[in-house]
Amino acid sequence: MAQHPSWNSVYEGSPPWDIGRPQPDFVRLADAGKFHGHMLDVGCGTGEHVMLAASHGAEAMGVDVAELAIERARAKAQQRGISAMFELGDVLHLDRLRRQFDVITDSGVFHVFDDEERPVYVNSLRSALRPGGMYYLMCFSDRQPGDWGPRRVSQAELRAAFVDGWSIRSIDPAVFAVTIDDNGAQAWLATIERL
Ligand SMILES: C[S@@+](CC[C@H](N)C(=O)[O-])C[C@H]1O[C@@H](n2cnc3c(N)ncnc32)[C@H](O)[C@@H]1O
């Protein structure tokens, strides 16, 4: 597929989410044994969560629409000696991968989509997650003050998005580590099972 110009250009600079390590909340999930089997990180950026999963024994793959991000992810994995797969692709069309995963992770991707794209994204996730598989989602929360950054998401919106064929196990307050604010940004960490 063609690279996505606007997301790609973000990676010509230093995006605030690209912290050079995985999000601490995802590290806690990995340490709790939640990352295993065939794993997909959607909108993987420069690959920290894919490498986290791989280092916990998962067969991990990341997909992102930004070619620069994928190039950096591949270079980092090679430098660290981590075996992981990175593909340029559109997470609104995960059916094109023609495979299903045991676990899907999403750090900061759900909240980039507008109201029309959101159901398309959820259907796309469904196509790539096996029944009984788990989706771990971290998104910007409506508890975050101010208006910088991506759209805020409420718990009610999450519950409305994952109704049919999904079971929301938990939605907990979390914090996104970012480069531009030591306090981070308020987030939701949701654990959602595909029925
Ligand atoms: C806020 S960033 C998060 C990146 C990464 N998950 C992280 O935590 O560092 C959102 C990512 O989603 C990617 N993205 C946005 N729309 C996408 C799409 N339709 N398909 C694939 N990736 C997409 C962007 O290129 C960007 O890397």
PDBQT file of the ligand as one rigid body, heavy atoms in Angstrom, charges set to zero:
ROOT
HETATM    1  C1  LIG A 201      -0.678   8.068  18.668  1.00  0.00    +0.000 C 
HETATM    2  S1  LIG A 201       0.278   7.096  17.572  1.00  0.00    +0.000 S 
HETATM    3  C2  LIG A 201       0.667   5.683  18.575  1.00  0.00    +0.000 C 
HETATM    4  C3  LIG A 201       1.836   4.880  18.052  1.00  0.00    +0.000 C 
HETATM    5  C4  LIG A 201       2.213   3.660  18.888  1.00  0.00    +0.000 C 
HETATM    6  N1  LIG A 201       1.109   2.779  19.120  1.00  0.00    +0.000 N 
HETATM    7  C5  LIG A 201       2.845   4.075  20.195  1.00  0.00    +0.000 C 
HETATM    8  O1  LIG A 201       2.264   3.828  21.268  1.00  0.00    +0.000 OA
HETATM    9  O2  LIG A 201       3.945   4.652  20.152  1.00  0.00    +0.000 OA
HETATM   10  C6  LIG A 201      -0.936   6.477  16.442  1.00  0.00    +0.000 C 
HETATM   11  C7  LIG A 201      -0.333   5.567  15.377  1.00  0.00    +0.000 C 
HETATM   12  O3  LIG A 201      -1.384   5.045  14.567  1.00  0.00    +0.000 OA
HETATM   13  C8  LIG A 201      -0.936   5.023  13.225  1.00  0.00    +0.000 C 
HETATM   14  N2  LIG A 201      -2.135   5.010  12.378  1.00  0.00    +0.000 N 
HETATM   15  C9  LIG A 201      -3.083   5.973  12.263  1.00  0.00    +0.000 A 
HETATM   16  N3  LIG A 201      -4.039   5.586  11.407  1.00  0.00    +0.000 NA
HETATM   17  C10 LIG A 201      -3.690   4.349  10.975  1.00  0.00    +0.000 A 
HETATM   18  C11 LIG A 201      -4.269   3.410  10.075  1.00  0.00    +0.000 A 
HETATM   19  N4  LIG A 201      -5.434   3.667   9.455  1.00  0.00    +0.000 N 
HETATM   20  N5  LIG A 201      -3.635   2.244   9.874  1.00  0.00    +0.000 NA
HETATM   21  C12 LIG A 201      -2.461   1.955  10.483  1.00  0.00    +0.000 A 
HETATM   22  N6  LIG A 201      -1.860   2.800  11.355  1.00  0.00    +0.000 NA
HETATM   23  C13 LIG A 201      -2.476   3.971  11.597  1.00  0.00    +0.000 A 
HETATM   24  C14 LIG A 201      -0.076   6.265  13.086  1.00  0.00    +0.000 C 
HETATM   25  O4  LIG A 201       0.811   6.207  12.005  1.00  0.00    +0.000 OA
HETATM   26  C15 LIG A 201       0.640   6.272  14.438  1.00  0.00    +0.000 C 
HETATM   27  O5  LIG A 201       1.841   5.555  14.392  1.00  0.00    +0.000 OA
ENDROOT
TORSDOF 0
